[in-house]
Amino acid sequence: MNINWPKVLLSWYDGNKRDLPWRESKNPYHIWVSEVMSQQTRIEAMRPYYETWMRLFPSIKDLAEASEDDVVKAWQGLGYYSRARNLRLGAQEILAKQGGQIPTDRKTLESIQGIGPYTAGAILSIAYNLPEVAVDGNVLRVYARLYDCHEDVLKAKGKKLITSKVEETLPSARPGDFNQALMDFGTAICIPKAPRCHLCPLQKDCLAYEKGTMNDLPIRTKKKAIPITVVITLLIEQNGYYLLHKRPDKGLLRSMWEFPSVYIDDYDIVKVAREGESAIKDKKLSIGQTSSGLSKRAFSARLKLIRNEGFDGKQSLVAEEASLYGKSSKREDKKYIKGEPLLLAQHLAYKQLQETCKVMGLELLDFINEEKRLRHVFSHREWQMHVYTVKSRWRDGTAIENILSKQQKGPFSLAIENPIKGAKEVDANLDIGKNEWRWVAPKDFASLPWAGPHGKLTILCNK
């Protein structure tokens, strides 16, 4: 292998580098934000978010002093919201401990909230021209092919081996450009699965190309199948207003707004469909934010209820078979859980949401047919969303205007524990101040930070 291949790569980069806004200067804050945004997100998709972010939070001080809600809202659409929260926390730490200046030594930089080895290497090399490596998936792939490395790049041994190679070949004169060249090269030429070797300036230096193994590399641990969560969502409407729920301030999508929903994991649906009741064993069936407390015996009773009566008492909705996906002539439909497993999810979810509304004094009226189905991969999980529109009214005849008047003083709050067990137990567990609910008109939806794909559902409310 020609030891001068880094010079060849830099020459290619000089003529082919992407025109990106954060490359217009060596501002470490700009580089930091761009690197965090580009994790798990394509450059083309994140670019407009970056530009908006810089208008809203042009400096570390602006970001540090911003509210979490404003930061999360600016991030909405990029997913993995912990990245946005960590950026804000990191900015606060830099402002408080570093005088607002991003540190130039790796140990201190990596101690800051949300900054790991790759991000630290990128900031130090690009902004400060320091000889620091920045090893990400692109770099692992490029080096595995260049050096015909057959170690698993996702395991410690493989990562360590490739990192040492990067350190050996990092040009001391242009470390930042070299790291960016690897990023662009891995995106444009040495791409996954089908590398564009006919366009590669390093073809003569690539050991994998010489041995014909480039399509086999890099070696990566096979990913587990993405788990599925069935989400039953109700668009509960009253006089043009929709009931929204603010998620808890901890966990996934914390403090973000969603339409009332119940989340049922694939353990409870997919495995039951495949293996029958024995798949449950002693594990309780999880519904929404709390455990439904359904034992194996109770699950069996629920399943029989649905087989005999159908969801919401409608015999016509009972599937003739209990297969995982049900029969369908459309290929895309087969990706959705169907049949009795879905009917069970619908039944339990509707009961839970019905009981929750009952505690608030709200009665659900006409249950309209499924409005929309949405498949959304989020946080390493596939959400299969089934969305229904439901009319509502207050049981005591209260007008929605009276509720809106009270709401102006602050969202009304409640927490529901084990709602599937019945209203009496729900009433006993009523606890003010944990979960927030709010009636919102569609014209005000844009002002809210939405949880995952729930923001996509707002269009259904503007019909």
Sequence and secondary structure as in RCSB ss.txt:
>XXXX:A:sequence
MNINWPKVLLSWYDGNKRDLPWRESKNPYHIWVSEVMSQQTRIEAMRPYYETWMRLFPSIKDLAEASEDDVVKAW
QGLGYYSRARNLRLGAQEILAKQGGQIPTDRKTLESIQGIGPYTAGAILSIAYNLPEVAVDGNVLRVYARLYDCH
EDVLKAKGKKLITSKVEETLPSARPGDFNQALMDFGTAICIPKAPRCHLCPLQKDCLAYEKGTMNDLPIRTKKKA
IPITVVITLLIEQNGYYLLHKRPDKGLLRSMWEFPSVYIDDYDIVKVAREGESAIKDKKLSIGQTSSGLSKRAFS
ARLKLIRNEGFDGKQSLVAEEASLYGKSSKREDKKYIKGEPLLLAQHLAYKQLQETCKVMGLELLDFINEEKRLR
HVFSHREWQMHVYTVKSRWRDGTAIENILSKQQKGPFSLAIENPIKGAKEVDANLDIGKNEWRWVAPKDFASLPW
AGPHGKLTILCNK
>XXXX:A:secstr
  TTHHHHHHHHHHHH    GGGSS  HHHHHHHHHHHTTS HHHHHHHHHHHHHH  SHHHHHHS HHHHHHHH
TTS  THHHHHHHHHHHHHHHHSTT   SSHHHHHTSTT  HHHHHHHHHHHH        HHHHHHHHHHTT  
SBTTSHHHHHHHHHHHHHH  SS HHHHHHHHHHHHHHTS SSS  GGG TTGGG HHHHHT GGG SB      
  EEEEEEEEEEETTEEEEEE  SSSTTTT EE SEEEEEHHHHHHHHHH GGGTTT  EEETTEEEEE HHHHH
HHHHHHHHH GGG GGG  S   SS   SSTGGGGS  HHHHHHHHHHHHHHHHHHHHHTTEEEEEEEEEEEEEE
EEETTEEEEEEEEEEEEEETT   HHHHHHHHTT  EEE  SSGGG HHHHHHT  TTSEEEEEE GGGGGGS B
 GGGGGGGGGGG 
